[in-house]
Amino acid sequence: MPLTMVDIGKENTIVKVGGREDTRKFLENLGFVAGAIVTVIASMGGNVIVNIKESRVAISREMAMKIMV
């Protein structure tokens, strides 16, 4: 399921990162790779704040839809 549908505060493992090549590279640089643990901290106005690799990152809803957990 996409990252936008997970429960807030629950740890999830990334299974796949989709989208165009440049989008995937951008997300990989932020730490969104298959096997990484990601926790949704908050969801505001469609944007998602996540905790990944001990960092907090805010991503748009469109990008979060491309991250499958």
Phi, psi and omega per residue, in radians:
M1 nan 2.687 -3.137
P2 -1.231 2.733 -3.102
L3 -1.040 -0.469 -3.118
T4 -1.203 -0.275 -3.061
M5 -1.776 -0.013 -3.091
V6 -1.422 2.788 3.128
D7 -1.292 2.500 3.113
I8 -1.210 2.331 3.099
G9 1.554 -0.041 -3.103
K10 -1.767 2.348 3.116
E11 -1.316 2.443 3.109
N12 -2.386 2.659 3.092
T13 -1.809 2.297 3.134
I14 -1.279 2.247 3.140
V15 -1.694 -0.730 -3.056
K16 -2.716 2.556 3.033
V17 -2.064 2.068 -3.101
G18 -1.771 -2.918 3.115
G19 1.756 -3.076 3.126
R20 -1.215 2.865 -3.089
E21 -1.002 -0.796 -3.119
D22 -1.168 -0.597 3.088
T23 -1.166 -0.777 3.125
R24 -1.075 -0.743 3.125
K25 -1.094 -0.744 3.118
F26 -1.043 -0.829 -3.136
L27 -1.160 -0.657 3.087
E28 -1.083 -0.688 3.121
N29 -1.132 -0.478 3.088
L30 -1.445 -0.174 3.124
G31 1.901 0.007 3.140
F32 -1.449 1.513 3.121
V33 -2.196 2.752 3.132
A34 -1.026 2.316 -3.136
G35 1.666 -0.223 3.137
A36 -1.322 2.581 3.095
I37 -1.592 2.268 -3.123
V38 -2.305 2.431 3.112
T39 -2.198 2.211 3.087
V40 -1.364 2.129 -3.136
I41 -1.558 -0.772 -3.120
A42 -2.748 2.775 3.064
S43 -2.327 1.994 -3.074
M44 -2.274 2.142 3.077
G45 1.010 0.528 -3.120
G46 1.595 -0.400 3.094
N47 -1.417 2.670 -3.064
V48 -2.141 2.314 3.036
I49 -1.844 2.157 -3.086
V50 -2.183 2.760 3.036
N51 -1.895 2.041 3.136
I52 -2.432 2.280 -3.132
K53 0.877 0.840 3.095
E54 1.049 0.456 3.074
S55 -2.310 2.599 3.044
R56 -1.726 2.293 -3.089
V57 -2.309 2.363 3.041
A58 -1.799 2.244 3.105
I59 -2.273 2.735 -3.138
S60 -1.277 2.828 3.113
R61 -1.054 -0.673 -3.129
E62 -1.074 -0.735 3.122
M63 -1.227 -0.695 3.140
A64 -1.103 -0.536 3.119
M65 -1.184 -0.383 -3.133
K66 -1.500 -0.159 -3.125
I67 -1.730 1.996 -3.119
M68 -1.727 2.332 3.128
V69 -2.106 nan nan
